[in-house]
Amino acid sequence: MRAPCPYCQRSTSKDEIRTSVYKVGRYRRKSDSRIIQRFLCKDCHRGFSHGSRSACFAQNKRHLNERLRKLLCSGVSQRRAAHLLSISRTTVVRKFLFLSSQAHLELIKMNQNNPLAETIEFDDMESFEHTKCKPLSIALVVESKTRKILGFNVSQMPAKGKLAAISVKKYGPRADHRSRATEQLFLKLTPFIHPQALIKSDQNPHYINDIKTHFPQATHDAYKGQRGSIVGQGELKKIRFDPLFSLNHTAAMLRANINRLFRRTWCTTKKPECLSNHIAIYAIYHNSFLNSGP
């Protein structure tokens, strides 16, 4: 099958494609040993192939992308993934950035293809960058029952408790960006949530105004926070019926499958944007795994 020229974009019909584009041989792609057809456009005199428009264009080890994605979503660090795949850490970092950029776009496409969410659960979980004196907040929105991740946002927050004074002394005052991150998350998810949806959250007083502002017709149910169980390490609750089970279970799965979110680990986040990229990669794997069935 002949493809339209990606450079001049003058081929709009099948007849024009047949007259302006013709085959000029094939080649075996080194990265995955596939046979790729070459073409030449008579209008702009430029060559291209079936692989020219691929997101993996010019990658020498594209066959490792899926394997690396599964490792990063299974509690494996980037350094260990490089060892298991017998590639350099630099290659892992490049592929990590590529997979994350594709994951952010894929999450938007997933939400566009799915029907509007009628019941969602919203809350935030905490992590840190480099040290516990520099905590991070992860705002998370999950569709109830299906447990699909609709969106998330990572933002910085000031340290609390005994670490507050130490954090200020060592790193200076730390701004709280949680409110802005919640607003940005709701603005991004407004097209994918039913205007009269049921929104569940805990009794955080800041959530009330944010939900009323972005979802004025929605019903907001706030539940009292409960003590975390030992098995769930703070995410799953010690109660018989958890009204926020879908969100708490998803948050526990994030901590179990993303290495930098482990409760006890030496693989800490050095940059908040890297944590956001890693969660995006896992969100696609998480949603796809739930859709695959038993």
C-alpha positions in Angstrom: 0.0 0.0 0.0 1.4 3.4 -1.0 1.4 6.1 1.6 1.0 9.9 1.0 4.1 12.0 1.0 4.7 13.3 4.5 6.7 16.3 3.2 4.7 18.0 0.5 1.2 16.8 1.6 -0.2 17.1 -1.9 -1.5 13.6 -2.2 -5.2 13.7 -1.0 -6.7 10.8 -2.9 -5.7 7.3 -3.9 -5.4 8.3 -7.5 -3.0 11.1 -6.7 -1.0 8.8 -4.4 -0.5 6.3 -7.3 0.7 9.0 -9.7 2.9 11.1 -7.4 4.4 8.4 -5.2 6.1 5.2 -6.3 8.1 2.4 -4.7 11.9 2.5 -4.8 12.9 -0.7 -3.0 12.9 -2.1 0.5 15.3 -2.4 3.4 15.7 -4.5 6.5 15.4 -2.3 9.6 18.2 -3.1 11.9 16.4 -2.4 15.2 13.7 -5.1 14.8 14.7 -6.9 11.5 11.4 -5.9 9.7 11.2 -5.3 6.0 10.3 -1.7 5.3 9.1 -0.3 2.0 10.7 2.8 0.6 8.9 5.5 -1.5 9.8 8.5 -3.6 7.6 11.5 -4.2 7.7 12.9 -7.8 6.5 16.3 -6.6 9.1 17.2 -4.0 11.7 14.6 -5.0 12.1 13.4 -1.4 12.2 9.8 -0.2 10.4 8.3 2.8 9.2 5.0 4.1 6.5 3.3 6.1 8.6 4.0 9.2 9.1 7.7 8.7 6.0 8.7 10.6 6.6 6.2 13.5 7.0 7.7 17.0 10.1 5.4 17.3 11.7 6.8 14.1 15.5 6.6 14.2 15.6 4.5 17.4 18.2 1.8 17.3 16.7 -0.4 20.0 13.0 0.1 19.7 12.4 -3.6 20.4 13.3 -2.8 24.1 10.7 -0.1 24.6 7.9 -2.5 25.7 10.2 -4.6 27.9 11.5 -1.4 29.6 8.0 -0.1 30.1 7.0 -3.3 31.9 10.1 -3.2 34.1 9.5 0.4 35.1 5.9 -0.5 36.0 7.0 -3.5 38.1 9.1 -2.0 40.8 12.4 -2.0 38.9 14.7 0.9 39.1 16.3 2.5 36.0 19.8 1.3 37.0 18.6 -2.3 37.5 16.6 -2.1 34.2 19.8 -1.2 32.4 21.5 -4.2 33.9 18.6 -6.6 33.1 18.4 -5.4 29.5 22.2 -5.2 29.0 22.1 -1.5 27.9 23.6 1.6 29.3 21.9 3.9 31.9 22.0 6.7 29.3 19.9 4.6 26.9 17.4 3.9 29.7 17.1 7.6 30.5 16.4 8.4 26.9 13.8 5.7 26.5 12.3 6.7 29.9 11.7 10.3 28.5 10.4 8.9 25.2 8.0 6.5 27.0 6.8 9.3 29.3 6.1 11.7 26.5 4.0 9.1 24.7 2.3 8.1 27.9 1.0 11.7 28.6 -0.5 11.8 25.1 -1.9 8.3 25.4 -3.6 9.1 28.7 -5.5 12.0 27.0 -6.5 9.7 24.1 -7.8 7.1 26.6 -10.0 9.6 28.3 -11.3 10.9 25.0 -12.3 7.4 23.8 -13.9 6.4 27.1 -17.4 7.6 28.1 -17.7 10.5 30.6 -16.9 9.3 34.1 -20.0 9.5 36.3 -18.4 8.6 39.7 -14.9 9.6 40.5 -12.7 9.5 43.7 -10.2 12.3 44.4 -7.4 12.6 47.0 -3.7 13.2 47.2 -0.8 11.0 48.3 2.6 12.2 49.5 6.2 11.5 48.4 9.4 13.5 48.5 12.2 14.7 46.3 15.7 13.7 47.5 14.9 14.1 51.2 11.8 14.0 53.4 12.4 17.6 54.2 11.2 18.4 50.6 7.9 16.6 50.3 5.7 16.3 47.2 2.0 16.0 46.8 0.4 13.7 44.1 -3.2 14.7 43.4 -4.9 11.6 42.0 -8.3 11.2 40.3 -9.6 7.6 39.8 -12.8 6.4 38.3 -14.8 4.5 40.8 -15.3 0.7 40.4 -13.1 0.5 37.3 -10.1 2.0 39.2 -8.8 3.6 36.0 -6.5 6.6 36.5 -8.1 9.6 34.9 -5.4 12.1 35.8 -2.8 13.2 38.3 -0.6 16.2 39.1 2.6 16.5 41.1 3.4 19.6 43.2 5.6 20.7 46.0 4.4 21.3 49.5 6.1 22.4 52.8 7.2 19.9 55.3 5.0 19.1 58.3 5.5 18.0 61.9 8.9 17.6 63.3 10.6 18.0 59.9 9.1 21.5 59.4 11.7 23.4 61.4 14.5 21.3 60.0 13.3 21.9 56.4 13.2 25.6 56.9 16.6 25.8 58.5 18.3 23.7 55.9 16.4 24.6 52.6 14.5 27.8 53.5 10.8 28.4 53.2 9.0 26.0 50.8 6.0 27.2 48.8 2.8 25.2 48.8 1.6 24.6 45.2 -1.1 22.0 46.0 -4.0 24.3 45.4 -2.7 25.4 42.0 -2.0 21.7 41.1 -5.6 20.7 42.0 -7.0 23.5 39.9 -4.8 22.6 36.9 -5.9 18.9 37.3 -9.6 19.7 37.4 -9.3 22.0 34.4 -7.6 19.3 32.4 -10.2 16.6 33.4 -13.3 18.7 33.0 -14.1 17.5 29.4 -13.8 13.8 30.6 -16.1 14.0 33.7 -19.9 14.2 33.6 -21.1 17.6 34.8 -23.4 15.9 37.3 -20.9 13.3 38.4 -20.6 12.0 41.9 -17.2 13.1 43.4 -15.9 11.3 46.5 -13.1 12.6 48.6 -12.0 12.9 52.2 -13.0 15.9 54.4 -10.1 18.1 53.4 -11.6 21.6 53.6 -9.8 22.8 50.5 -11.5 20.3 48.3 -15.0 21.8 48.7 -14.3 25.1 47.0 -12.2 23.5 44.2 -15.0 21.0 43.3 -17.7 23.7 43.5 -15.7 26.0 41.2 -15.0 23.4 38.4 -18.0 21.1 38.9 -20.8 23.2 40.1 -23.5 20.7 39.2 -21.7 17.7 40.7 -22.5 16.0 43.9 -19.7 16.0 46.4 -19.5 13.3 49.2 -16.8 13.8 51.8 -15.9 11.0 54.1 -13.9 11.1 57.3 -10.3 9.9 56.9 -9.5 6.5 58.5 -6.3 5.0 59.8 -4.2 3.1 57.3 -3.7 -0.6 57.6 -0.2 -2.2 58.0 -0.5 -4.2 54.8 -1.5 -1.2 52.7 1.2 0.9 54.4 -1.1 3.9 54.9 -3.1 3.7 51.6 -5.6 0.8 52.3 -7.7 1.4 55.4 -8.5 -0.6 58.5 -12.3 -0.6 58.0 -14.7 -3.2 56.7 -16.2 -0.9 54.0 -14.0 1.8 52.4 -16.0 4.4 50.4 -12.7 5.4 48.7 -11.5 1.9 48.1 -10.9 2.4 44.3 -8.6 5.4 45.0 -6.9 3.9 48.0 -6.3 0.6 46.2 -4.9 2.4 43.2 -2.6 4.5 45.4 -1.4 1.3 47.1 -0.7 -0.2 43.6 1.4 2.9 42.7 3.5 2.5 45.8 3.9 -1.2 45.1 4.9 -0.9 41.4 6.8 2.4 41.1 10.2 2.0 42.6 10.7 5.6 43.7 7.4 5.5 45.6 8.3 2.6 47.8 8.0 3.3 51.5 11.5 2.2 52.2 13.8 2.6 49.2 17.0 4.3 48.2 15.6 5.2 44.8 14.3 8.6 45.5 12.9 11.2 43.1 15.5 13.9 42.2 13.1 16.0 40.1 9.3 16.4 40.4 8.9 16.2 36.7 10.6 12.8 36.6 8.1 11.5 39.2 5.2 12.8 37.0 6.7 11.1 34.0 7.0 7.8 35.8 3.4 7.9 37.1 2.3 8.6 33.5 4.0 5.5 32.2 2.5 3.4 35.0 -1.0 5.0 34.5 -1.1 3.7 30.9 0.1 0.2 32.0 -2.4 0.3 34.9 -5.4 1.2 32.7 -4.5 -1.2 30.0 -4.0 -4.0 32.5 -7.5 -3.4 33.9 -9.0 -3.5 30.4 -7.2 -6.7 29.5 -9.5 -8.7 31.9 -8.5 -11.8 33.8 
